[in-house]
């Protein structure tokens, strides 16, 4: 138990340091971009006097280290800052974009778990036979297709040609749950590659577990095949799959920019794209902090689940 507490403390400390590093890197990269929020607000034909006035009003004329220090001070008091382009609190931007992203992530994860684990177990159960070869070939082919290409293909077929589904979520705002047809194509695109990687991990883990000595011993004791597969072999296969599942949920929650941009979904990815285009540094920094904390929490949870399912893996060491 003390080893577990020590591991959790180390991972949390490492996560905090990683989040700080991400914020500093994001700030430096935004500073290196040409122009700033004042230039973005000035329009296509900027007036130098107006740009100077905007910079002074936004405190962009101050040195970068002073602006970063002020932002960090506010962060320590629970404030993510204020948008340079609109004057709205950064937390409000994140709350507005978090709903659609969370909805997409929840639907995708709810379908990912049964589909990925089911295909992996089915392939392992029929190792080397037609079902295994078919699942392995299809998952490999689908995984090789980039998200944007798959998204465009699905829009072309199901939205433009068959007219079964809307091509984008334009006009629906953040009320996506009230228009489920607009969620079908984005969820399919988000689901495609994670299902492939998760099923292949579960397949490999199940095959290794079924070939292990303790499974052979269970067979000698006359234990049924179903009990061997689901009680003895599957928990060992779940350990690496839990890590992959955590990375996938992290990827979903941190805003899938390509999918949200393709289907015009007002999630965190869209908020991030707009903030970068407007050089809105506080919004980008606030998103970096949220994304960093989500990554730390999800990966820590995955490590704890892995240790619980397969303590021999030595995660806590």
N, C-alpha and C positions, 0 to 999 in steps of 0.2 A: 504493500500500500504506500509506503514511503517512497519507493521507486516510482510509482505512478504519479504521486504529487510532484516529485522532482522533475519528471518528464514534462508534466503539464506546465510547470513554472518556466522551464527552459523554453518550451515552445511558445508560450505567451510572450516572454521577453524577446525571443527571436522575431516573433511576429510584429511586435511594436517597433523594433529596429528596422525591419523590412518596410513597414508602412512609412516610417520617417524617411528612409532612403528613397522610396517611391515619390513621396511628396516633394523632396528636394530636387529629384531628377525631373519631375514634371514642371516644377517652377523654372528650373534652368532651361528646359527645352522651350517653354512658352516664351521666356525672355529672349531666347535666341531667334525666334521667328521674326520675320520682317513686319514692321508695323506694331500697333497695339490697339487696345479698345477704343482709344480716341480716334485713331485713323479709321477704324471700322465704322464708327458712328458718324464720321464726317461725310461719308458718301463717296460717290465716284469722282467728284471734283472738289477735293478738300481745300479749304481756305487755311493757310498756315496759322493765322491769328485764331481762328476757331479751334483748330487742333490744339494749339497751346492753351487756350482757355479750358478746353475739355480735359486736357492732361492735368491742369492745375486743380480743376474741380474734382477729378477722380484720384488726386494725389499720386498720379503716375510720374510727376516730375521729381518725386523723392527717390533716393537711392533704392536699389532693389533689396538690399539687406534690411533696410528699415521697414519696407512694406512686408517682407517675409516675417520679420520679428513681430510686427503688429498682428499679422494673421495668426501666427503661432500663439501669441498671447490670448487672442480671442478664442482660439481652439481649446486652450486649457480651461477656459471658462464655459465651454460647451457651445460656442458660437462658431459656425462654419464660414461666417463672413457675409458680405452683401455683393450681389451681382453688379458689375461695373456698367453693363449695358442697360439694365432695367431698374436697378435699385432695389429689387426684391431680395429677400433673404435666400441664401443658397439652400438652406434646409427646405424651403418651399419648393424649389426646383426639384430637389431630390425626391420629395414626397409625391409631387405630381408625376414624375417619371417612373417611380418605383412600382406603382400599381400595375400598369400594363406589362412591365418586365416581369414582375412577380407572377402575374397571371400566366404569361407564356411559359415561365420556368416551371410553375406548378403543374400545368397541363402536360408539358413535355416529360417531366420527371415521373408523373403518374402513369404515363404510357411506357416510358423507358424501362422501368423496373420489371414489369411482367414480360414485356417483349424481349428485352435483352437477356434476362435470366432464362426465359422459356426457350428461346432459340439456342442459347448456349448449352442448356441441359439436353435438349433434343439432339443437337449435333454430337455431343459427347456420348449419349446413349447409343447412337448409331454410328460410332466412329468407323471411318473407312467405307461406309456404305453410301447409297445414293443420297439419302437425306443429309448426311454430313457434308458430302461434296457439294450438293446444291446450296446449302446454307453458307458454306465457306466461300463459294464462288460469288454468290449474290452479295454477301456482306462486303467482300473485298472490292467488288466493282462499284457498289454504292459509296463506299468510303473514299474511293478515288475521285469522286465528283465534288468539286468545290461548292460551297453553299450558294454562291451567287448564280452559278450555272444551273444548279438544280432548281433554285427558286424561279429563274426565268423560264425554265422548261415547264415547270408546273403551272405557272401563270399562262403560258402560251397554250397549253393543252386544256386545262380545266377552267380557265377564266375567259380566254379570248376565243377558243374554238368551240368547246362544249358549252360554255356559259353556265356552268354549274355553280361556280363560286365567284365572289368578288375578287378583282385583281389586287386591290389594296384596301387599307382600312380608312381611306379618306372619307370624311363626313361622319365617322363614328366617334371621333374624339377619344376619350379615355373609357367610354362605356362599351368596351369590347365584349364583356360578358353578355350584354344584351343583344349582341350580333354575333352569334357563334360561327356563322358561315365565314366571317372575316378572319377567324382564328385557324381555320383548317389548314390552309397552305403554309402559313408561318410555322405552325407546330410540326407539320410534316417535314419541312426543311430542317428545323432544329432537331428533330428526332432522328433523321437519317444516319448521320455519321456516329453519334453516340450509341445507337443501337448496335451498329456494326462492331465498334470497338469493345463494347461491354459484352456482347455475345461471344466474341472470340476469346476474351479473357476468361469468361465463365467456362467455355468449352475446354480451354487449355488446363484450367485449374481442376475441372472435373476429371479429365483424363488422367492427370497426374495423381489425383486423390484415389481414383479407382484402381490405379496400378500400385498403390502403396501397400506395405506389409500389413497394416492394421485392417485394411479392407479385405485382403486375402484371408487373414485370420477370421474375420467376421463371416466370410463365405464358408470357411471350414466348420464354423459353428452352426451352419444351417440357417443363418439369418436371411430373410427374403431380400430379393434384389432391390425392390422399391425402398425398403428401409435402409439398405446399405447406401443407395444413391442419395436419399434425401436427409438421412440422419447422420451418416458418417462421412460421406464424400462431399456433399454440398457445402457444409460449413467451412471446410478447408478451401473450397473454390471461391467462397464469398470474400475472403480477406483481400486479395488483390482487386476484386471487383468493387469493394467498398471505396478503395482509394480512387478508382476511375470514376465512380459515381459522384464522389465529392468534387473532383475536378470538373465534371460535367455540370453539376449544379452551380459551382462557382462561375463557370463560363456563362451559364444562362443568366444568373443574377447580376453579373457585372456588365450586362448589356451586350447583346449580340448585335453589333453595329450594322453588319451587312444585312441581316434579316430585317431589322427594324427600319433601316433606310429603304430597302427594296419594297417593303409592304407599307411604308409610311405609318409606322406605329410609334406613338409618342412616348417611348420608354426611355430608360437611362442612356441607351446608346445614342438616341436622337438628341437628348440633352447634351451629351458630351460632344457630338459633332457640331451642334450649334455654338456651344461655348468655345470650342477651338476656332471656329470660323470667325467669331467675334472677338477673339483674344481675351475672353472673359476669364482671367486667371483665377479668381476666387471660386467660381463654379467648377473649373477643372480640378483645382486643388481639393475642394470638398468631395467631389466624386472619387478622386484618388484615395482619400482617407476611407470613404465608405467601402470602396472595392478592396482596399487592403485589409480592412477589418473583417469583411466577409470571407476573404481567402484564408485568413488566419483561423477563424472560427470553424469553417467547414473542413479544413485540412486537419485541425486538431480533433474534431469529432470523428473523422475517418480513421485517424490513427488509433483512437480509443476503441472504435468498433473493430478494427483489425486486430488489436491486442486481445479483445474479448473473444473473437472468433478463432484466432490462431495465435495463442500466446507463445508458441514455439518460434514465431517469426522474429522475435527479438526486437519489437518496435520500441519497447521501453528501455532497452539497453542504452 
